[in-house]
Amino acid sequence: MLAPPWLESLLSTTFFTVCPSHRDAPRSESNMFCLDCISDAFCFYCRSTRHKDHSAIQIRRSSYHDVVRVAEIQKVLDITGVQTYVINSARVLFLNERPQPKSSSSKGVPHLCEICGRSLLDPFRFCSLGCKLARIKNNGDATCNLGSKDDEVGEMREGRLASKEEEELRERGQQEMYTSTLTPPNSNSRRRKGTPHRAPFGS
């Protein structure tokens, strides 16, 4: 499979409705999705009870469209090729295609979504996860699945080794700097000048 089984369900789920189990609670909006149960959206209180030990992600809103933070979704999904945006100091991406304004034109736009033709800010292939999934279904030349577990373990091990080497280099550099500051100056610089003599006055 080129995409996890929960992705299509995530993209078709309706979010930000009132949770039927916690209607009177202050945080009753259904903005969570469980990757294990693959069911309807649920609220903050359901997360801490029915989905306590499950993998879940939180959906947010931008201009009435559903978005998810890159920091969350990239842990469980390959988002390569999907345009990302910075909203409220957080990098996010859109779940589904957004309607293109009728007045807008793609002429002269260097980057366009391969599925819906929406103009993109950067050289990405898709405007949303939905468009990337559509490309996978139609052509199969993209993937949403992360690498195998062995690859992830290898990358984590390499990352730890690299960080260890960087730490050793940093400590070595600090030791060299500390040693250089303790090195006594050249003995010539410590030599004191003789007692100055005033030049004799002319007769």
VENBELJO-V754636 format. One record per backbone hydrogen bond with DSSP energy under -1.0 kcal/mol. NH is the residue of the N-H (numbers start at 1). CO is the residue of the C=O. If there is no record, write none. Layout:
{{NH | CO} {NH | CO}}
This chain:
{{7 | 4} {10 | 6} {11 | 7} {12 | 8} {16 | 30} {19 | 28} {25 | 22} {30 | 17} {31 | 29} {32 | 42} {33 | 57} {35 | 55} {38 | 34} {42 | 32} {47 | 43} {48 | 44} {51 | 46} {54 | 51} {57 | 33} {59 | 31} {60 | 67} {62 | 65} {65 | 62} {67 | 60} {68 | 93} {70 | 91} {73 | 69} {74 | 70} {75 | 72} {76 | 73} {77 | 73} {78 | 144} {82 | 79} {83 | 126} {85 | 92} {87 | 90} {90 | 87} {92 | 85} {93 | 68} {95 | 66} {104 | 101} {109 | 106} {113 | 118} {114 | 125} {117 | 113} {120 | 111} {124 | 122} {125 | 81} {126 | 81} {129 | 94} {130 | 95} {132 | 128} {133 | 129} {134 | 130} {135 | 131} {136 | 132} {137 | 133} {138 | 134} {139 | 135} {140 | 135} {144 | 2} {152 | 148} {153 | 149} {154 | 150} {155 | 151} {156 | 152} {157 | 153} {158 | 154} {159 | 155} {160 | 156} {161 | 157} {162 | 158} {163 | 159} {164 | 160} {165 | 161} {166 | 162} {167 | 163} {168 | 164} {169 | 165} {170 | 166} {171 | 167} {172 | 168} {173 | 169} {174 | 170} {175 | 171} {176 | 172} {177 | 173} {178 | 174} {179 | 175} {180 | 176} {181 | 177} {189 | 186} {190 | 187}}
